[in-house]
Amino acid sequence: MRRFLLGLGMGAAGSVIAWAATHSPGWTVVIGLTVAVLIWFCELVLDDLI
């Protein structure tokens, strides 16, 4: 649950930064979802790499 909330918060922060820089809804969604998904699945990816 902690990883989910961290991903949610960091994804939202990434979206805010993308919106402030580009004012593009498309980039805002892409950046927010990418950051959130990378945080949510980071443990699974690291397990496969190690």
TAHU-V19795 format. One record per residue. SS is DSSP state (H for helix, E for strand, C for the rest). PSI is psi in whole degrees, -180 to 180 (NA if undefined). Layout:
# TAHU-V19795
ss=SS psi=PSI
ss=SS psi=PSI
This chain:
# TAHU-V19795
ss=C psi=-37
ss=H psi=-42
ss=H psi=-38
ss=H psi=-47
ss=H psi=-37
ss=H psi=-44
ss=H psi=-39
ss=H psi=-45
ss=H psi=-44
ss=H psi=-34
ss=H psi=-41
ss=H psi=-40
ss=H psi=-42
ss=H psi=-38
ss=H psi=-41
ss=H psi=-43
ss=H psi=-43
ss=H psi=-40
ss=H psi=-42
ss=H psi=-33
ss=H psi=-36
ss=H psi=-25
ss=C psi=35
ss=C psi=118
ss=H psi=-35
ss=H psi=-50
ss=H psi=-35
ss=H psi=-46
ss=H psi=-45
ss=H psi=-48
ss=H psi=-47
ss=H psi=-47
ss=H psi=-39
ss=H psi=-47
ss=H psi=-46
ss=H psi=-46
ss=H psi=-40
ss=H psi=-38
ss=H psi=-42
ss=H psi=-40
ss=H psi=10
ss=H psi=-43
ss=H psi=-41
ss=H psi=-39
ss=H psi=-44
ss=H psi=-36
ss=H psi=-38
ss=H psi=-31
ss=H psi=-27
ss=C psi=NA
